[in-house]
Every structure is written in structure tokens, then in C-alpha cells.
Amino acid sequence: MKKVLIVDDALFMRVMLKNILEKHQFEVVGEAGNGAEAVKAYEKLHPDIVTLDITMPQMDGLAALQEIRNLDPNSKVVMVSAMGQESNVKKAISIGAKSFLVKPFQEDHVIKTLNNI
């Protein structure tokens, strides 16, 4: 069972993603509401996959991605973005994100993306 850390500043998005993942045999080992919390949670929990929102307070997803990649160059991070953030997604991929998901989520696409990582 793959362990997942969900990072999003919107609680309802974390809950929705958690419900999808747990329904498909992923173990959600932690949640974070901003990039700074994400980095701390990654260090503590060592998840197999991180879903990381791009737009968040305190530390955005791109900065958090860079910090996580510095901690673990083999980390598997999937960026989560709203429509219209293509430039941020391209930057995230260049930093080392493995894939991305676009809000609103399509359940089958979320599972397919995480299973392919």
C-alpha cells in the first residue's frame, strides 16, 4: 500500500482527495495546509508520494517542492493545480515533480496518475 502525504490549503480539497485515495487502497499518512508544513511532514513521515498544491500561503508549492527535492532527490511529488497554471506546472516539472493533477479532480485520473508513479 502506497503512503501518501496530501498538501493543500483548502480542507475540503484534502478531504476529497483523501476519500478518493483511501477508496483505492492508498494510505494517507498525513496532511498539510501549506508548503512549510509539507516539508516538515515529509521529513517526519517519509511518504511514497506527495500531492502538492501550487498556490498556498506561507510557502507555495513550488518552494515546497524545491525543499522536498533537496531533502530527497528521489521524492515522488505530484503537483495539483487549478486550470490556467500551465507555466507553474512546467516549472514544477523542471524542478522534479513527477506529474500533475488539475482541479477539479477526475477520480479515475487521480488513481491512474498515482499508480503510474
N, C-alpha and C positions, 0 to 999 in steps of 0.2 A: 504494500500500500504506500503510495507516494505521499510524503508530508508536504503540506502547502502552507505558506505564510501569505495572508491576504492583506494588502495595504491599499486603503482608500480613505479619504477624509469623510466620505458620506457613509454613515452607519447602514443605511438601507441597501447600499451597493455591496457592502461587505456581507450582509445577511443574505442577499440574493445569491451572491457568488458562493458563499459557504453552503447554502442549501443545494445548489447545483452540484458542487463538488462532492459533498457527502453522499448524495444520492447515487453517485457513480464511483464509489469506493475510494475516494481520496480522503486523506486525514488532514483536516485543518488544524495545524498545531499552534497557530497564533494569528492575531490580527493587530494592525497598527493603523493609526489615523493620520500620520504624517511621515515624511521621509526620515526624520531624526529617530522616531520610534521604530521605523522599519529597520534601520541599521542596527540599533540595539537588539531588536528581536532576532535579527538574522544571526548576530554573534551568539546569542543565547540558545536559539532553537536549532540552528543548522538545518533548515528545511531543504527538501529536494527541489522545490520550485517556489518562486515568489511571483505573485501577481501584484504589479506595482502601478498605481495610478500616476499619471503625469502631473496633473495640476492639484497641488496640495499646499496648505500653509506651512510655515516654518522652514521646511526643506522640501523642494519639489521632487518629483520622481526621477528627473534626470540627475540631480545631485545625489540622491539616494542610490541610484543605480551605480554611479561612479564610485561611491563609498563601498557599496557591496562588492563590486568588481575588484576594488583594491584589497578588500579583506579576503576574497575568494575568487580568483580568476576563473574558476570552473563553475561559478554560480550559474543557475538557470533561472533567468528572470524573464517574465512575460509582461510587457508594458500594456497598460489599459488606458485607452484614450477615448475622448468623445470625437464625433465627426469633426473634420476641419483641422486636425492637429497633425497633418501629414509630415510637416517639417520636424516636429518634435519626435515623431515616431522614427523618422530617418536618422535623426541624431542619436536616439536611443539604440538603434540597431548598430550604429557605428561605435558606440561605447561598449556594446557587448550584449544587449538584450537578445534573447533567442527568438522571440516572436512578439506579436501584439494582438490585442483584442479590442474591438471597437464597441463602445456603448451605443445603444442598448445591446445587451448580450443575446446571442442565439445559443441556447443550451448545447445543441449538438456541436456547434463550432468551438465553444469553450472546451468541451471534453476532447474533441479531436485535436485541438491545439496543444493541450497539456499532455495528452497521450503521445504526441509526436516529439516531445522534448526529451 
